[in-house]
């Protein structure tokens, strides 16, 4: 170790980055920044006459604030550190796979089957998933999607597979 203490500073910085809340906060901040950058050319409008960029930018600002809060919480508290383990590796693969399954299935199979695929494939990412919880999550997501997007807004999303 040198007289400047660089190795110990590096190891303390790495231990901070291995905290769950620090990493989650950084992830939220990065996703929010990408969303704000991607929606920079969308017209915002006003609260009474919203443009196409109003809601996406609002959600990105909320996500950014949440990310800062989670990040700061992770710095202040002694949080659990992440160790590379098979469940984390499995989650890194299966969570994006569930989103991909949803995206590929929604057109030909309809939103109900796509949500079931999303929840079931995503459930395999965790080691503590119970069938009752998976079914409950799928039912709640299906009902909310149908009520909000299909019946409420009237989006032309196929609900069931075409015969």
Secondary structure, 3 states (H helix, E strand, C coil): CCCCCHHHHHHHHHHHHCEHHHHHHHHHHHHHHHHHHHCCCCCCECCCCECCCHHHHHHHHHHHHHHHHHHHHHHHCCCCECCCCHHHHHHHHHHHHHHHHHHHHHHHHCHHHHHHHHHHHHHCCCCCCCHHHHHHHHHHHHHHHHHHHHHHHCCCCCCCCCC
